[in-house]
């Protein structure tokens, strides 16, 4: 029996949120979904405003942080506070991290690559994260 790709639920979560956005509106045009190491999926929607606004990935990162997911830099700080000791059973909430991210655009744009700012944030805070991309061959890949 073939197992589904582990990132399919991530893409499904982003598309589900996207399907609930009103058509022909310009305030929210991209949805991002992030997979945490404990299996939870966090989502975020961009907020367009002429003065600038956060990308969907950044909103998702904020939602993940509110849910207890930490960045690599936060994990280093909390490990120092604990003396570097790991929890005996299960994954400590202080060790929850993001393992994958995808962004999906409205109006049939499908999977989108993160912008430069989002790429920088992802690499700085989650250097091992998988970023789902759609290649020109229309095949889903991660980097």
MODA-V643037 format. One record per backbone hydrogen bond with DSSP energy under -0.5 kcal/mol. CO is the residue of the C=O (numbers start at 1). NH is the residue of the N-H. E is the energy in kcal/mol with one decimal. If there is no record, write none. Layout:
CO&NH&E / CO&NH&E
This chain:
5&8&-2.0 / 7&11&-1.9 / 8&12&-2.7 / 9&13&-2.3 / 10&14&-1.9 / 11&15&-2.5 / 12&16&-2.3 / 13&17&-1.9 / 14&18&-2.4 / 15&19&-2.2 / 16&20&-0.7 / 17&20&-1.1 / 17&21&-0.6 / 18&21&-1.2 / 22&25&-0.8 / 27&48&-3.1 / 29&106&-2.4 / 30&46&-2.2 / 31&104&-3.2 / 32&44&-2.1 / 33&102&-2.1 / 34&36&-0.5 / 34&42&-2.7 / 35&99&-3.5 / 35&100&-1.2 / 36&39&-2.2 / 40&36&-3.1 / 42&34&-3.1 / 44&32&-2.9 / 46&48&-0.5 / 49&52&-2.6 / 54&47&-2.0 / 55&59&-1.9 / 56&60&-2.6 / 57&61&-2.4 / 58&62&-1.9 / 59&63&-2.2 / 60&64&-2.7 / 61&65&-2.4 / 62&66&-2.3 / 63&67&-1.2 / 64&69&-2.6 / 65&68&-1.6 / 71&75&-2.8 / 72&76&-1.8 / 73&77&-1.6 / 74&78&-2.8 / 75&79&-2.3 / 76&80&-1.7 / 77&81&-1.7 / 78&82&-1.6 / 79&84&-3.7 / 80&83&-0.8 / 82&85&-0.8 / 90&92&-0.6 / 92&95&-2.6 / 93&96&-1.0 / 96&70&-3.0 / 97&37&-2.6 / 99&130&-2.4 / 100&35&-2.5 / 101&132&-2.8 / 102&33&-2.4 / 103&112&-2.9 / 104&31&-2.6 / 105&110&-0.8 / 106&109&-1.6 / 110&105&-3.0 / 112&103&-0.5 / 115&119&-2.6 / 116&120&-2.2 / 117&121&-2.2 / 118&122&-2.8 / 119&123&-2.6 / 120&124&-2.3 / 121&125&-2.5 / 122&126&-2.7 / 125&72&-3.7 / 126&129&-2.0 / 130&101&-2.1 / 130&132&-0.6 / 131&143&-1.5 / 133&135&-0.6 / 133&141&-2.4 / 135&138&-2.3 / 139&135&-1.8 / 141&133&-3.3
